[in-house]
Amino acid sequence: MGEFPSGWSWEENKLFEVALAMVDEQDPDRWEAVAAIVGGKKSAEEVQRHYVILLEDLHFIESGRLDHELEDAQSYGQVECISQSAYWTDEDQELFIQLDID
């Protein structure tokens, strides 16, 4: 799989999502733990920055501004959207098992 514009690979991003669900928000070493789960190629600071960007993206989407921008884009031409649901795949399960975290 390719990289996201942020420089994170698909696999790193998936591990990041799993790690956020696994590591307690109150853990004082949260970002170090998440970085370790991601594979150690990202620093705690990079992981925390990626989280802040995720929160900003969610805020932008929830604010409704995204819908407005999509309407503007559609007025310039036809935009084809493919609806796709996200499911936990066998590949996701394999990545999760590889974490081997107790």
C-alpha positions in Angstrom: 0.0 0.0 0.0 1.1 3.6 -0.5 1.8 6.5 1.7 -0.6 9.2 2.9 0.3 12.8 2.2 1.5 13.0 5.8 4.3 10.5 5.1 2.6 7.7 7.0 2.1 4.4 5.3 -1.2 2.7 5.3 0.2 0.0 7.6 1.6 2.6 10.0 -1.8 4.5 10.1 -3.7 1.3 10.8 -1.3 0.4 13.7 -1.7 4.0 14.9 -5.5 3.6 15.0 -5.2 0.2 16.9 -2.7 1.7 19.3 -5.0 4.7 20.1 -7.7 2.2 21.0 -5.3 0.1 23.2 -3.3 2.7 25.1 -5.1 4.5 27.9 -5.5 8.3 27.3 -4.3 8.8 30.9 -1.1 6.8 30.5 1.8 9.3 31.0 3.8 7.4 28.4 1.0 7.2 25.9 2.8 8.6 22.9 5.9 6.5 23.5 3.7 3.4 23.7 1.8 4.3 20.6 5.1 5.0 18.7 6.3 1.5 19.8 3.1 -0.1 18.6 3.4 1.7 15.2 6.8 0.0 14.8 9.3 2.4 16.3 9.9 4.3 13.1 8.0 7.3 14.3 9.0 9.3 17.4 6.6 10.0 20.2 6.4 13.6 19.0 5.5 12.5 15.4 2.8 10.2 16.8 1.4 13.0 18.9 1.5 15.4 16.0 -0.4 12.8 13.8 -3.0 12.6 16.6 -3.5 16.4 16.6 -3.9 16.4 12.8 -6.5 13.6 13.2 -8.4 15.7 15.7 -8.3 18.8 13.4 -9.6 16.7 10.5 -12.4 15.3 12.6 -13.3 18.8 13.9 -13.3 20.1 10.2 -15.6 17.3 9.1 -17.9 17.6 12.1 -18.2 21.4 11.6 -20.0 20.8 8.3 -17.5 22.9 6.3 -16.5 19.8 4.3 -20.0 19.4 3.0 -20.0 23.0 1.8 -16.7 22.6 0.1 -17.9 19.4 -1.7 -21.0 21.3 -2.9 -18.7 24.0 -4.3 -16.5 21.4 -6.0 -19.6 19.8 -7.6 -20.7 23.1 -9.0 -17.5 23.1 -11.1 -18.1 19.6 -12.6 -19.4 16.2 -11.9 -17.7 14.5 -9.0 -18.0 10.7 -8.8 -18.2 9.4 -5.2 -17.8 5.8 -4.4 -19.4 4.8 -1.1 -17.2 2.4 0.8 -17.7 1.0 4.3 -14.7 0.3 6.5 -14.5 -3.2 8.0 -11.9 -5.0 10.1 -10.2 -7.1 7.5 -8.1 -10.3 7.8 -5.1 -8.1 7.1 -6.1 -5.8 10.0 -6.4 -8.9 12.2 -2.9 -10.1 11.2 -1.4 -6.7 12.0 -3.1 -6.7 15.4 -1.8 -10.2 16.2 1.7 -9.2 15.2 1.6 -6.5 17.9 1.8 -9.3 20.5 1.1 -6.9 23.4 0.0 -8.2 26.7 
